[in-house]
């Protein structure tokens, strides 16, 4: 049964930027790499413009995943930044979940790399906890279209709404 339309509300939304790391960005192939990075930065600009609480997180940043994209860290110097030591699903990290809960927001705007893991796992977990989740498709990337489409289908079936950064900006 499809979930009814829920409109984004800038007063009840937070942004989760999951694993936008230099090493992982190099793996994105389902969207042009330059367009992808521009979309991520455009989403970040929207979050900044609307003064949305924004949480940054990385996984295994000392390994091949690499550090967070420097532009994101520079844009949000005072935002929670959780460097996960090993949890693949950000929602399995207590510090990350505490940061999300501390926003007091019930709508989560989520983007990350890679879509079928680093995006879909916390999205599914947040949905399970009753959050309204909006996945920013063009600021989330992965290896190929097949895995992306499978992840999108799974998240939509669970109740997530898919949109673009521009769609989110217009709806806010």
C-alpha positions as CSV (number, residue, x, y, z in Angstrom):
1,X,0.0,0.0,0.0
2,X,1.6,3.3,-1.0
3,X,2.3,5.8,1.7
4,X,0.4,9.1,1.2
5,X,2.2,12.2,0.1
6,X,3.9,14.1,2.9
7,X,5.2,17.5,2.1
8,X,8.6,18.6,3.3
9,X,8.4,21.2,6.1
10,X,11.5,23.3,6.6
11,X,10.6,23.7,10.3
12,X,10.6,19.9,10.8
13,X,13.4,18.7,8.6
14,X,17.0,17.7,9.1
15,X,19.6,16.7,6.5
16,X,21.8,13.6,6.8
17,X,24.9,13.5,4.5
18,X,26.1,9.9,4.7
19,X,29.6,8.9,3.5
20,X,30.3,11.5,0.9
21,X,33.9,10.5,1.1
22,X,36.6,11.1,-1.4
23,X,37.4,7.5,-2.0
24,X,33.7,6.5,-2.3
25,X,32.9,9.4,-4.7
26,X,35.4,7.9,-7.1
27,X,33.2,4.8,-7.3
28,X,30.0,6.6,-8.4
29,X,29.1,5.6,-11.9
30,X,25.3,5.9,-12.1
31,X,25.6,9.7,-12.6
32,X,28.3,11.8,-14.1
33,X,30.9,12.4,-11.4
34,X,31.1,16.2,-11.8
35,X,27.3,16.5,-11.9
36,X,27.1,14.3,-8.8
37,X,29.5,16.4,-6.7
38,X,27.7,19.5,-7.9
39,X,24.4,18.0,-6.8
40,X,25.8,17.1,-3.4
41,X,27.1,20.7,-2.9
42,X,23.8,22.1,-4.1
43,X,21.9,20.1,-1.5
44,X,24.3,21.3,1.1
45,X,23.7,24.9,0.0
46,X,20.0,24.3,0.3
47,X,20.4,23.0,3.8
48,X,22.5,26.0,4.7
49,X,20.1,28.4,3.1
50,X,17.1,27.0,4.9
51,X,19.1,26.7,8.1
52,X,18.3,23.0,8.4
53,X,20.2,20.9,11.0
54,X,22.7,18.9,9.1
55,X,24.6,15.8,10.3
56,X,27.7,14.6,8.5
57,X,29.0,11.1,8.9
58,X,31.7,8.9,7.4
59,X,32.7,5.2,7.6
60,X,36.3,3.9,7.6
61,X,37.7,7.2,6.7
62,X,41.3,6.2,7.4
63,X,41.0,3.4,4.9
64,X,40.1,3.4,1.2
65,X,36.8,5.3,1.7
66,X,38.9,8.4,2.5
67,X,37.9,11.5,4.3
68,X,34.7,13.5,4.0
69,X,34.6,15.8,1.0
70,X,36.4,18.9,2.3
71,X,33.7,21.3,1.0
72,X,31.1,19.7,3.2
73,X,33.2,19.9,6.3
74,X,33.9,23.6,5.5
75,X,30.2,24.4,5.0
76,X,29.1,22.8,8.3
77,X,32.0,23.5,10.8
78,X,29.6,23.4,13.7
79,X,27.4,20.5,12.6
80,X,27.7,17.1,14.2
81,X,30.3,15.1,12.4
82,X,30.4,11.4,13.2
83,X,33.3,9.4,12.0
84,X,32.0,5.9,12.3
85,X,34.7,3.3,13.2
86,X,33.1,0.5,11.4
87,X,29.3,0.5,11.3
88,X,28.1,0.1,7.8
89,X,24.6,1.2,8.7
90,X,25.0,4.7,10.2
91,X,21.9,4.0,12.2
92,X,23.9,1.3,14.1
93,X,26.1,4.0,15.5
94,X,24.7,5.4,18.8
95,X,26.3,8.8,18.3
96,X,24.8,9.2,14.9
97,X,21.3,8.3,16.1
98,X,21.7,10.5,19.1
99,X,22.6,13.4,16.8
100,X,19.5,12.7,14.6
101,X,17.2,12.5,17.6
102,X,18.7,15.7,19.2
103,X,17.5,17.7,16.2
104,X,13.9,17.1,17.3
105,X,12.9,16.9,13.6
106,X,10.6,14.1,12.2
107,X,11.5,14.6,8.5
108,X,14.9,13.4,7.3
109,X,16.4,14.4,4.0
110,X,19.1,11.8,3.2
111,X,21.8,11.5,0.6
112,X,25.0,9.5,0.4
113,X,27.3,7.0,-1.2
114,X,26.7,4.2,-1.9
115,X,23.0,4.1,-2.5
116,X,22.2,0.5,-1.9
117,X,24.1,0.4,1.4
118,X,25.1,3.7,3.0
119,X,21.8,5.3,2.0
120,X,19.3,2.6,2.1
121,X,20.3,1.0,5.4
122,X,19.8,4.2,7.6
123,X,16.8,5.2,5.5
124,X,15.1,1.8,6.2
125,X,16.1,2.1,9.9
126,X,14.7,5.6,10.2
127,X,11.5,4.6,8.5
128,X,11.2,1.8,11.0
129,X,11.4,4.4,13.8
130,X,8.6,6.5,12.4
131,X,10.5,9.2,10.6
132,X,9.3,10.6,7.2
133,X,12.3,10.1,4.9
134,X,13.1,11.9,1.7
135,X,16.0,10.4,-0.3
136,X,17.8,12.8,-2.6
137,X,18.4,10.7,-5.6
138,X,20.7,12.9,-7.5
139,X,23.0,13.5,-4.5
140,X,23.2,9.8,-3.8
141,X,25.4,7.6,-6.0
142,X,26.6,4.1,-6.6
143,X,28.4,1.7,-8.9
144,X,25.7,1.1,-11.5
145,X,22.1,1.7,-12.4
146,X,20.9,-1.9,-11.5
147,X,22.0,-1.6,-7.9
148,X,20.7,1.9,-7.6
149,X,17.3,0.9,-9.0
150,X,17.1,-2.0,-6.6
151,X,17.9,0.2,-3.7
152,X,15.3,2.8,-4.8
153,X,12.6,0.2,-5.1
154,X,13.4,-1.2,-1.7
155,X,13.3,2.3,0.0
156,X,10.1,3.3,-1.8
157,X,8.4,0.1,-0.9
158,X,9.2,0.8,2.8
159,X,7.8,4.3,2.5
160,X,10.6,6.7,1.6
161,X,10.0,9.5,-0.9
162,X,12.5,9.9,-3.7
163,X,13.3,13.4,-5.0
164,X,16.0,15.6,-6.3
165,X,17.9,18.4,-4.5
166,X,16.0,20.9,-6.6
167,X,12.7,19.3,-5.9
168,X,13.5,19.4,-2.2
169,X,14.5,23.1,-2.4
170,X,11.3,24.0,-4.2
171,X,9.1,22.1,-1.7
172,X,10.8,23.6,1.3
